[in-house]
Amino acid sequence: MAASTGSDGDLIDLDVTGVAHGGVFVGRHEGRVVFVPDAIPGERVRVRLTDTSKDSFWRGETMEVLDASPHRRAHVWRQADVDVPPEDRPGGADFGHIELAHQRALKLQVLLESLQRIGGIDDVPVAIRPASPVLSGDGDLIAVESADGSGWRTRVSLHVDADGRVGPYAARSHRVIPVDDLPLATAAVERAALGLQAGIPGRIDLVQPADGEVRILARPAPVDHGRGRGRSRRGSSDGRARSHPAPAPASPGDPALEVVVERVGGRAFRVDAGGFWQVHRLAAGTLSEVVSGRVRGLHADGPPIDPDGWHLDLYGGVGLFAATLGDLGGAATRVTSVESDSRATEHAGANLAEWVGARAETARVDRWIAQAGANASTADRARLARGVVVLDPPRSGAGREVVEGIADLEPATIVYVACDPVALARDLATFRAVGYDTTTIDALDLFPNSHHVEAVAVLTRMSEPR
Ligand SMILES: C[S@@+](CC[C@H](N)C(=O)[O-])C[C@H]1O[C@@H](n2cnc3c(N)ncnc32)[C@H](O)[C@@H]1O
């Protein structure tokens, strides 16, 4: 078939047939793949082409819905709806126009397709579910996911541009969009955000830890002494996200370094206000519960984790999953949390103080694993082989070197907590090649109204240790 012709700015009508990784939808125009946001499979939409530079696919933006899916609803964020000009739609809620149950079905589909296509995994049943509710000791509901998936963000980043505008970035852009509401944020974060006055250009993080009080962390953009030529502090005029200067790192006395407390069940975790903590108000509890439940499920007849094992929490942050393992193993649990951020490690040390065998180490996981592989004594290797390794890497995943290094330690069980389906699928394929089978995968909707999905995969060793 002759290749279709088209230019940026052209309008085409597109039958949307599928969902792709990254919050975009896909259709074909005269045989050529076109990716568009703000649509739903089954819809016919009018699209303005925005990138026709590639032969293999084009990109566009949805201007109008010609034939709506029965799963379309009024966008949870009014300003992000399809009747607003695309350049004025704030980013961060790219599934907000879809009924919540159908959002979950689409996320599950993306995960399953990644697992099959990239991971070669098609024999593990996977279901998706919302965040778990929090119950009181008497079983009363204390906190629950909202019916429309709003009000969950305890952390929000806004931006101040050079003209003093405050707001989120527009979708796929570094253009600041002033907004009237922030429906994904908790009510307190939304209130605080909408009350912000413009300050110096840069980022403003709003954080609501367990005490309920919102911290406002101003992160001015670093002064660019000419080294960042070609990068723009005001964003690029074509509306696409490009290289952007990161805010200056926190310095002593910075409110980002204030120590706040987060709670999971009855347990308190110290964390820097500007440090990493799960964003959804129910996420840390949900993930801890799933990890704990799956590990317990492997050993229904004995202790949930081997009391003689050495257990690891890799990419451990302030020790959330090390504590989960500690709760499973009891006071003497030997568990090590490995994390590259030294302040997070410091907090992990305090958070894990009740376990005499717990340690928190500041290191890059790849280096720590390589050293353990090279230097562990025979006794330590035997303990590691009886242990559980939890890993919760950033979006890019763990990668081949880390996966092979973990496999070299031959732990009995691996629990992989993932926030990117493609990176997870790639790493699971590597794990399989080095002797680990994926036995269960739980998909969790911890980012409602966005395309993001969390997954917890459990892997077990295929054969006896060497
Ligand atoms: C997704 S967070 C998980 C943190 C923790 N498991 C939790 O749930 O609170 C990933 C963590 O990995 C850390 N990190 C990123 N790259 C790392 C690396 N190469 N080695 C060690 N830690 C890393 C980050 O600082 C961050 O704390």
The ligand as a Gaussian input file, in Angstrom:
#p B3LYP/6-31G(d) Opt

LIG

0 1
 C       10.260000       3.317000      43.849000
 S       11.253000       3.932000      45.171000
 C       10.940000       2.688000      46.377000
 C       11.272000       3.015000      47.796000
 C       10.669000       2.091000      48.851000
 N       10.708000       0.707000      48.453000
 C        9.253000       2.499000      49.202000
 O        8.310000       1.864000      48.715000
 O        9.079000       3.464000      49.950000
 C       12.848000       3.587000      44.576000
 C       13.983000       3.956000      45.515000
 O       15.190000       3.517000      44.901000
 C       16.201000       4.479000      45.136000
 N       17.174000       4.247000      44.055000
 C       17.094000       4.646000      42.769000
 N       18.127000       4.140000      42.064000
 C       18.859000       3.401000      42.927000
 C       20.042000       2.610000      42.788000
 N       20.671000       2.473000      41.622000
 N       20.504000       1.973000      43.876000
 C       19.884000       2.109000      45.082000
 N       18.766000       2.830000      45.267000
 C       18.255000       3.464000      44.198000
 C       15.491000       5.806000      45.149000
 O       16.211000       6.754000      45.899000
 C       14.150000       5.430000      45.804000
 O       14.225000       5.594000      47.203000

